Every structure is written in C-alpha cells, then in structure tokens.
Amino acid sequence: MRLRLGIGLPHSRGLPAAVAAAVAADQLGYHSVWVPEAYGSDAVTVLAYLAARTSTIGLASAVLQMPARTPANTAMTAMTLDELSGGRAILGLGVSGPRVVEGWHGVPYRKPLAMTREYVEIVRRAIRRTEPLTFDGDLFRIPADERSEPLMSAMRPHRPEVPIYLAANGPRNIGLAAEIADGWLPTLYAPEYDETVAPAVESGLARRDPARSALMVACGVPTFIGPDVQRCRDLARPYLALYIGGMGSREQNFYKDVVTRYGYGEAAARIQDLYLSGRAVDAAAAVPDDLVDVLALVGPAETIRERLAIWDRSRVDVLIIRSVDVRVLETVRELAEQL
C-alpha cells in the first residue's frame, strides 16, 4: 500500500485519551499525528507533550492559525519542536476563517492569499538562518521601521527547513498551496470528486519551483468501524455537520462550499440552516448517507478495506484517521497491510 496513515486528534475535548491514542499510533508505526486548534485547546502544547511521549511519529499541527501568531513566532515554535523531537515537526498552517479570526482573536481577516504567501516566506527565511531576518511585503514588514535592526535567530535549526503544509479549500488557496507548500491539507476531500480540485492543483504545480520536492497531500477522515453501517454513519455525521453547517458564517463557509461543488448544495444549505438555528442534532441527521460514505470511513471491516483501496489510488499520500479508539487504529493498519 502506497498510502501512509496518520492519526487526527479531536478539538479540545478528551485530551488525555487523545494523547494515549497518539502514543499507541506511534507504537503501531503511524506516519504522523495531527493536532488541531480552533478556539479552545492550542496545538503547540499538545505537540510538545507528545514529543516527550513518542519516538518516531511525525508531529504535525493541523493547523496553526496564521493571524494568531507572527511569522517569526511560528518559526521559533517550529524550530523548538523540531529540535526537541529530533526532526519530527510538520508545520501545518492556515488562515482560518473570519468567524475565528475576528470573533476570537480580535484581528482583521485580511487578504488570505497575500498573507499566506508572505507568511510562508518569512517562516522559511527565519528557519533557514542564512542572514538577519528582513521582509518588505504588503502585509508584513520586518524590521517594523527604519529605527529597528534586523535579527537572526539565536537558535540554530535542527533542519534548515521544516515541512510546511497549507490548509486550503478554495480554488485559489489550493493553487497557492500546490505552488509554494511542501504539503496540502484539504478538508472534506473525496476521491470521487477530485475533478473539482484538479484544475487548481495543476495550475499551482505549473508554477512550482522545480527544485522543491513533490507536493504531499494529507487528508483527514472520521473513522467508525462496526457491523451496523447506519450506526457508524450516525457517529460520523456530527463532525461533518459541524464543518458544513457551523464552521463559518452564513455568508462565508469554505467547507459548505466544498460539498456544494460536489453537487450537494441543497443538502448543505439545509445543514447550515439547521446548525445556525441551534439545531445541531437535526443538522447532523440531514447529512446524506452517500455524502458520509465518501467523506468518512464507516461500516464493517470489508467496507473499510474497499474504501482504503480507493484512497490508496487517489492523490492523497497521508490518510489521517480521525479516531482515538486504539482498536480502530489497529484495525485500519491491519486492513491497510492487506492491500
């Protein structure tokens, strides 16, 4: 099997169980553990803790919110984690959305494409440490003014570059990730609907520096294994409804846009209406069965094996299993080894 397996930890809740699952995934030979943050627990603290509890698994943020941190601060974090873990850090970054950026961090949501391009370049320059850090862009200026002197990191990096993965779901953001990032983190990606993202990916790859290594793709899937496929679908629905209906405003929800491009616009609008009116349970129930089946791994082992084969033939390189059930992690690994 070409596909590598990762584990995706949940947002904020059940952190001790999540840590235990990540430790088990390390022992099972999983490629990476992906730690999220939104407006609850942060990713860095969990990753630092996991660095001390694991030995080989990659330690990935999924994702650090760029508007919440200066690029230099993110570079320091990446260098520190990479040093402490012996070169296992993976830096997942994203601009997040207006609801979190403005409603939680209290900063303007501004020019996401320009911010991403400038931010990535500054982080790379800071980690490379070939000269004092300077940058003169539309959004960032380092030093801040002519009265200040540029600085070089006082820390020598474990590696001259830490892999940067960009969360991207809109066509222009996807194209930018394919152009400048080491990896792309799509949300709610479905192999059956790859044609909705392929033009953006190809346009970005056409602009990509040929000296940079091939673009990696890492994608998360809620995973519930059991003989009752309907029950497994029902367990996956709340996660999907949260993103389609609640991760954004009525006017701007990138995840709703993704499934709308798959042809589920009517269902997505209903899910959002229900979620934003406080009816999260009804919103989850409104996620169509066939949409659950392409966005999650649900059902008995044979079904999971068939779906893993489809993912293995897709453009995805790392399939991030969203489960903290160690039995699920063991089963998925066993099924993957059978392919």
C-alpha positions in Angstrom: 0.0 0.0 0.0 1.4 3.4 -1.0 -0.8 5.3 1.3 0.6 6.3 4.8 -1.6 6.5 7.9 -1.8 9.4 10.3 -4.0 10.0 13.4 -6.0 13.1 13.8 -6.8 14.2 17.4 -10.1 15.9 18.3 -10.6 19.6 19.2 -10.1 20.4 22.9 -12.1 17.6 24.5 -10.7 14.3 25.9 -7.1 15.3 25.6 -5.7 12.5 27.9 -7.4 9.9 25.8 -6.2 11.6 22.6 -2.6 11.6 23.9 -2.9 7.9 24.8 -4.1 7.2 21.2 -1.3 9.1 19.7 1.2 7.2 21.8 -0.4 3.9 20.6 -0.3 5.2 17.0 3.5 5.8 17.4 3.9 2.2 18.6 1.8 1.0 15.6 4.1 2.7 13.1 1.7 5.5 12.1 3.4 8.2 10.0 2.1 11.3 11.8 -0.2 12.7 14.5 -2.1 15.8 13.6 -3.2 18.2 16.4 -5.9 20.8 15.7 -6.7 24.1 17.2 -9.7 26.4 16.8 -10.8 28.4 19.8 -10.2 26.0 22.6 -7.0 24.0 23.2 -3.9 25.0 21.3 -1.9 22.7 19.1 1.6 23.6 20.3 1.2 22.5 23.9 -0.1 19.1 22.9 2.6 18.6 20.3 5.3 19.4 22.8 3.8 16.9 25.2 3.7 14.3 22.5 7.3 14.9 21.6 8.3 13.7 25.0 5.9 10.7 24.9 6.6 9.3 21.4 9.7 8.3 19.5 9.2 8.1 15.7 5.8 9.5 14.7 5.7 12.9 12.9 4.4 15.8 15.0 2.0 17.9 12.9 -0.1 21.0 13.6 -3.5 20.9 11.9 -3.4 23.8 11.8 -1.7 26.8 13.4 -3.8 29.9 12.7 -1.6 32.4 10.9 -3.5 35.5 12.1 -3.0 34.4 15.7 0.8 34.4 15.6 3.6 36.5 14.0 5.6 34.6 11.4 8.7 34.8 13.5 6.9 33.4 16.5 5.7 30.5 14.4 9.3 29.9 13.1 10.5 29.8 16.7 7.9 27.3 17.6 8.7 25.1 14.6 12.4 25.2 15.3 11.9 24.4 19.0 9.6 21.5 18.4 11.9 20.1 15.6 14.9 20.3 17.9 13.2 18.6 20.9 11.7 15.9 18.7 14.8 15.1 16.7 13.4 16.5 13.4 9.8 15.2 13.6 8.0 18.5 13.3 5.5 19.2 10.5 4.1 22.7 10.3 0.5 22.8 9.2 -0.7 26.4 8.7 -3.9 28.0 7.7 -5.6 31.5 7.6 -8.7 30.1 9.4 -11.9 32.0 8.7 -13.4 35.3 9.6 -15.5 33.9 12.4 -12.5 32.7 14.4 -10.0 35.3 13.3 -12.2 38.3 14.1 -14.6 36.8 16.7 -11.9 35.1 18.8 -8.5 36.6 18.1 -9.9 40.1 17.5 -7.8 40.9 14.5 -9.0 41.7 11.0 -9.4 38.9 8.5 -7.3 40.3 5.6 -6.1 39.2 2.2 -5.7 35.4 2.9 -3.7 34.7 -0.2 -1.3 37.5 0.3 -1.0 36.7 4.0 -0.2 33.0 3.2 2.4 33.7 0.6 4.2 36.3 2.8 3.9 34.3 6.0 5.4 31.1 4.5 8.3 33.0 3.0 9.1 34.7 6.3 8.9 31.5 8.3 11.3 29.8 5.9 13.7 32.7 6.0 13.7 32.7 9.7 14.4 28.9 10.0 17.0 29.0 7.2 19.0 31.4 9.3 21.3 32.5 6.5 21.1 36.2 7.3 19.2 38.6 9.6 15.5 38.4 9.0 14.1 41.1 6.8 10.9 41.3 4.8 9.1 44.1 3.0 5.7 43.0 1.9 2.2 44.2 1.6 1.1 42.8 5.0 4.4 42.2 6.9 7.4 44.4 7.3 10.5 43.2 9.2 12.0 45.2 10.9 8.9 47.2 11.7 10.6 50.5 10.7 13.9 52.1 9.9 14.7 52.6 13.6 14.9 48.9 14.2 17.7 46.5 13.4 17.0 43.1 11.9 17.8 40.0 14.0 19.0 36.5 13.2 17.6 33.6 15.2 19.7 32.8 18.2 18.8 29.2 17.8 20.5 27.0 15.1 17.8 24.9 13.5 17.8 21.1 13.6 16.9 21.2 9.9 17.2 24.1 7.5 13.6 23.7 6.6 10.6 22.3 8.5 7.9 20.9 6.1 5.0 23.3 5.7 1.6 22.1 4.9 -1.2 24.5 4.0 -4.8 24.1 4.7 -6.7 25.1 1.6 -10.2 24.5 0.3 -11.0 27.3 -2.3 -9.5 27.1 -5.8 -7.1 30.0 -5.4 -5.9 28.8 -2.0 -5.4 25.2 -3.3 -3.4 26.6 -6.3 -1.2 28.6 -3.9 -0.6 25.5 -1.7 0.4 23.5 -4.7 2.7 26.3 -5.8 4.6 27.1 -2.6 3.9 24.5 0.2 5.6 21.2 1.0 2.1 19.7 1.5 -1.6 20.4 1.1 -4.3 19.8 3.8 -7.7 19.6 2.2 -10.8 19.3 4.4 -13.8 17.2 3.3 -11.8 15.9 0.3 -13.5 13.0 -1.5 -11.5 11.0 -4.2 -14.7 10.6 -6.2 -14.9 14.4 -6.7 -11.2 15.0 -7.4 -12.2 16.8 -10.6 -13.4 19.7 -8.5 -9.9 20.4 -7.2 -7.7 19.0 -10.0 -7.5 22.3 -12.1 -6.5 24.3 -9.1 -3.8 21.8 -8.1 -2.4 21.6 -11.6 -2.3 25.3 -12.0 -0.3 25.6 -8.8 2.1 22.8 -9.7 2.8 24.5 -13.0 4.1 27.5 -11.0 6.0 25.4 -8.5 9.8 25.7 -8.1 11.1 22.5 -9.7 13.8 22.4 -7.0 11.2 21.8 -4.4 10.2 18.2 -3.6 6.9 16.8 -4.8 3.7 18.1 -3.2 2.4 15.9 -0.4 -1.3 15.6 0.3 -2.7 14.7 3.8 -6.4 14.4 4.4 -8.4 13.6 7.5 -11.4 11.2 7.6 -13.7 10.4 10.5 -13.5 6.7 11.1 -16.0 4.4 12.8 -15.8 0.6 12.3 -18.6 -1.8 13.1 -21.2 -4.2 11.6 -24.0 -1.6 11.6 -23.2 0.8 8.8 -26.1 3.1 9.7 -24.9 3.5 13.3 -21.3 4.2 12.1 -22.7 6.8 9.7 -24.6 8.4 12.5 -21.4 8.6 14.6 -19.6 10.5 11.8 -22.5 12.9 11.0 -21.9 15.4 13.8 -18.3 16.1 12.7 -19.4 16.6 9.1 -22.4 18.8 10.1 -20.1 21.0 12.3 -17.9 21.8 9.3 -20.6 22.1 6.7 -23.0 24.0 8.9 -21.2 25.6 11.7 -17.6 26.4 10.8 -18.2 29.8 9.3 -20.9 32.4 8.9 -24.0 32.1 6.7 -22.3 34.2 4.1 -18.9 32.5 4.2 -18.3 28.9 5.0 -15.5 27.3 3.0 -16.5 23.7 3.9 -20.1 24.2 2.8 -18.6 25.5 -0.5 -16.6 22.3 -0.9 -19.6 19.9 -0.7 -21.7 22.3 -2.8 -19.1 21.8 -5.5 -19.6 18.1 -5.2 -23.3 18.6 -6.1 -24.7 18.7 -2.5 -25.7 22.3 -2.5 -29.3 21.8 -1.4 -28.3 19.5 1.4 -25.5 21.8 2.5 -27.9 24.8 2.7 -30.3 22.8 4.9 -27.5 21.6 7.2 -26.3 25.1 7.6 -29.8 26.5 8.3 -30.4 23.9 11.0 -26.9 24.3 12.6 -27.0 28.1 12.7 -30.5 28.0 14.2 -29.2 25.9 17.1 -30.4 22.5 15.9 -27.1 20.7 15.7 -28.7 17.2 16.1 -31.1 17.8 13.2 -28.2 19.2 11.1 -26.3 16.0 11.6 -29.3 13.9 10.7 -29.6 15.9 7.4 -26.1 14.9 6.2 -26.9 12.4 3.3 -25.8 8.8 3.6 -23.9 8.9 0.3 -22.0 12.0 1.4 -21.0 10.4 4.7 -19.8 7.4 2.7 -17.3 9.4 0.6 -16.1 11.7 3.4 -15.6 9.1 6.2 -14.6 5.5 6.8 -17.7 3.9 8.1 -19.1 0.4 8.4 -17.7 -3.2 8.6 -14.1 -4.1 8.0 -14.7 -5.2 4.4 -16.2 -1.9 3.5 -13.3 -0.1 5.2 -10.8 -2.2 3.2 -12.6 -1.3 -0.1 -12.6 2.4 0.8 -8.9 2.3 1.8 -8.1 0.9 -1.7 -9.9 3.8 -3.3 -8.0 6.3 -1.1 -4.8 4.4 -2.0 -5.4 5.2 -5.7 -6.2 8.8 -5.0 -3.8 11.8 -4.9 -3.7 11.6 -1.1 -0.4 10.5 0.4 -1.3 10.5 4.2 -4.7 9.4 5.3 -5.4 10.9 8.7 -7.6 8.6 10.7 -9.8 10.7 13.0 -10.3 8.4 15.9 -8.8 8.0 19.4 -10.0 4.4 19.6 -6.9 2.3 19.6 -8.8 -0.7 18.3 -9.8 1.3 15.3 -6.2 2.4 14.7 -5.1 -1.2 14.9 -7.8 -2.4 12.6 -7.2 0.2 10.0 -3.5 -0.6 10.0 -4.2 -4.3 9.6 -6.6 -3.6 6.7 -4.1 -1.3 5.0 -1.5 -4.0 5.2 -3.8 -6.4 3.3 -3.9 -4.1 0.2 
